[in-house]
């Protein structure tokens, strides 16, 4: 199956379908709530990123929501897990997400979709800082789009994770904020950061293709840095 691309338009359409299917399956009029985070939220709210490949969410609904998700997925040729809660197992997850989320849209008078304020989107990206994803460029893009202050972002980090020291890479997170808030041109910083992340993805894919059992979450950063140093040496 080809990789599915989610855009602002088809995300809203799929959520509407999901709400209608949930309403049909749920004989009682039990409301549902979905908090959308990550790439799908960024695609829905900001203009700098046109698409994502899945919809990360927190789902609060009756058990029939699972059936509704599968029915809508099958109808639209989507892979299993097109909307999922896998991010609960990531470093950016916090139980406080629902508490700080805000109303986005109501679908079919039964499904409320919520998303986070911009500073919390940035806080979650700082908590992730994955070199093979678009966490850093997303942080730059959100700040560029919304003109958020550093003070608001730091408060969001504390509200979510208690302190910067609880982030996976606290020093790298601070350095990223330093570079963003000292930059003369955020558009150029976004482009260069995005390009670097794209290069990282290519390098890691090449490593994974050649050494399928080498990479894991614990060694990604060190393997990537070693591969990049090797490239520099070979280019001289």
C-alpha positions in Angstrom: 0.0 0.0 0.0 1.3 3.5 -0.9 2.0 5.8 2.1 -1.1 7.8 2.9 -0.8 11.5 3.1 -3.0 13.5 5.5 -3.7 17.2 4.7 -5.8 19.7 6.6 -8.7 19.1 4.2 -8.8 15.3 4.4 -8.1 15.3 8.1 -11.3 17.3 8.7 -13.2 15.1 6.2 -12.1 11.9 7.9 -13.0 13.3 11.3 -16.5 14.2 10.1 -16.9 10.6 8.7 -15.6 9.2 12.0 -18.1 11.3 14.0 -21.0 10.1 11.8 -20.0 6.5 12.0 -19.5 6.7 15.7 -23.0 8.2 16.1 -24.5 5.5 14.0 -22.8 2.7 16.0 -23.5 4.2 19.3 -27.1 3.7 20.0 -26.9 6.0 23.0 -26.0 9.6 22.3 -22.6 9.3 24.1 -20.3 12.2 23.2 -16.7 11.5 22.2 -13.5 13.6 22.5 -10.3 13.3 20.5 -7.2 15.4 21.3 -5.0 15.6 18.2 -1.3 16.3 18.6 1.9 16.1 16.6 2.1 16.4 12.9 -1.7 16.2 12.3 -2.2 19.2 14.7 0.5 21.2 13.0 -0.9 20.5 9.5 -4.4 21.5 10.7 -3.3 24.8 12.5 -0.3 26.2 10.7 0.6 26.9 7.1 4.2 25.8 6.9 3.7 22.1 6.8 1.2 20.7 4.2 0.9 17.1 5.2 1.7 14.2 7.7 1.6 10.4 7.5 -0.6 9.6 10.5 -2.9 11.2 13.1 -1.5 11.0 16.7 -4.3 11.4 19.2 -5.8 10.8 22.6 -9.2 9.2 22.3 -12.0 9.5 25.0 -15.1 7.6 23.8 -17.1 4.5 24.1 -15.8 1.2 22.8 -17.6 1.6 19.5 -15.1 4.3 18.5 -12.6 1.5 17.6 -15.1 0.0 15.2 -15.9 3.4 13.7 -12.2 4.0 13.1 -11.8 0.7 11.3 -14.9 1.3 9.2 -13.8 4.7 8.1 -10.3 3.4 7.5 -11.5 0.6 5.3 -13.9 2.8 3.4 -11.0 5.2 2.5 -8.3 2.7 1.9 -6.4 3.8 5.0 -3.9 1.6 6.9 -4.8 0.1 10.3 -3.9 2.7 12.9 -4.5 5.7 10.7 -5.6 7.5 13.8 -3.8 6.1 16.9 -2.5 6.6 20.4 1.0 5.2 20.0 2.6 8.5 21.1 1.5 7.6 24.7 4.8 5.5 24.7 7.0 8.4 23.5 9.1 10.8 25.5 6.8 13.7 24.7 3.7 12.2 26.2 2.3 13.6 29.5 -1.0 13.0 31.2 -1.5 16.8 31.3 -2.2 17.0 27.5 -6.0 16.8 27.9 -6.0 19.3 30.6 -4.3 22.0 28.5 -6.0 21.2 25.2 -8.5 23.6 23.7 -11.6 23.2 21.5 -10.8 22.9 17.8 -14.0 21.8 16.1 -17.2 19.8 16.7 -18.1 17.1 14.2 -21.7 15.8 13.7 -22.7 17.3 17.1 -21.1 14.3 18.9 -17.3 14.4 18.4 -15.3 17.2 19.9 -11.8 17.5 18.5 -9.3 19.4 20.7 -5.7 20.6 20.1 -3.0 22.2 22.2 -2.1 25.9 22.3 0.9 26.7 20.2 3.4 27.0 23.1 2.5 23.4 24.2 3.0 22.2 20.6 6.6 23.6 20.9 7.1 22.1 24.3 6.2 18.6 23.0 8.7 19.1 20.1 11.4 20.0 22.6 10.6 16.9 24.6 11.1 14.7 21.4 14.0 16.3 19.6 14.3 13.2 17.3 17.0 13.7 14.7 15.1 11.7 12.1 11.8 13.5 12.4 10.8 17.1 11.9 10.7 18.0 15.6 13.2 20.9 15.5 12.0 22.4 12.2 8.4 22.2 13.5 9.4 24.1 16.6 11.0 26.8 14.4 7.9 26.9 12.1 5.4 27.2 14.9 7.3 30.0 16.6 7.7 31.7 13.2 4.0 31.4 12.5 2.7 32.4 15.9 5.3 34.8 17.2 5.3 33.0 20.6 7.5 34.3 23.4 10.2 32.2 24.9 8.7 32.8 28.3 5.4 31.2 27.2 7.2 28.2 25.8 9.3 27.7 29.0 6.2 27.9 31.1 4.5 25.3 28.9 7.6 23.0 29.4 7.3 23.4 33.1 3.5 22.8 33.1 3.9 19.6 31.1 7.2 18.2 32.3 8.0 20.1 35.5 11.4 21.3 34.3 13.7 21.3 31.3 15.9 18.7 33.1 13.1 16.2 32.7 13.4 16.4 28.9 15.3 13.7 27.0 17.8 16.3 25.7 17.6 19.4 27.9 20.7 21.1 26.7 19.8 20.5 23.0 16.3 21.9 23.7 17.8 25.1 25.3 20.3 25.5 22.4 17.4 25.2 19.9 15.5 27.9 21.7 18.7 30.0 21.8 19.1 29.7 18.0 15.5 30.5 17.3 15.3 33.6 19.5 18.6 34.9 18.3 18.0 34.3 14.6 17.8 37.2 12.2 15.8 35.2 9.7 13.5 32.5 11.0 12.6 31.5 7.4 16.2 30.6 6.6 16.6 28.8 10.0 13.5 26.8 9.2 14.7 25.8 5.8 18.2 24.8 7.0 16.8 22.9 10.0 14.4 21.0 7.8 17.1 20.2 5.2 19.3 18.9 8.0 16.5 16.7 9.3 15.8 15.4 5.8 19.5 14.5 5.3 19.4 12.7 8.7 16.5 10.6 7.5 18.3 9.6 4.3 21.5 8.6 6.3 19.5 6.6 8.8 17.5 4.8 6.1 20.7 3.9 4.3 22.2 2.5 7.5 19.0 0.6 8.3 19.0 -0.9 4.8 22.6 -2.1 5.1 22.5 -3.0 8.8 18.9 -4.0 9.6 19.6 -4.9 13.2 21.9 -2.1 14.2 19.6 0.9 14.9 17.4 1.3 18.0 16.1 4.2 20.0 19.0 4.2 22.3 21.8 4.5 19.7 20.2 6.5 16.9 21.9 9.8 17.8 25.4 8.3 18.2 25.2 6.2 15.1 23.9 9.2 13.1 26.7 11.4 14.3 29.3 8.8 13.5 27.9 8.4 10.0 28.0 12.2 9.5 31.6 12.4 10.7 32.5 9.6 8.2 30.8 11.5 5.4 32.8 14.6 6.2 36.1 12.7 6.2 35.3 11.0 2.9 34.4 14.3 1.3 37.9 15.8 2.0 
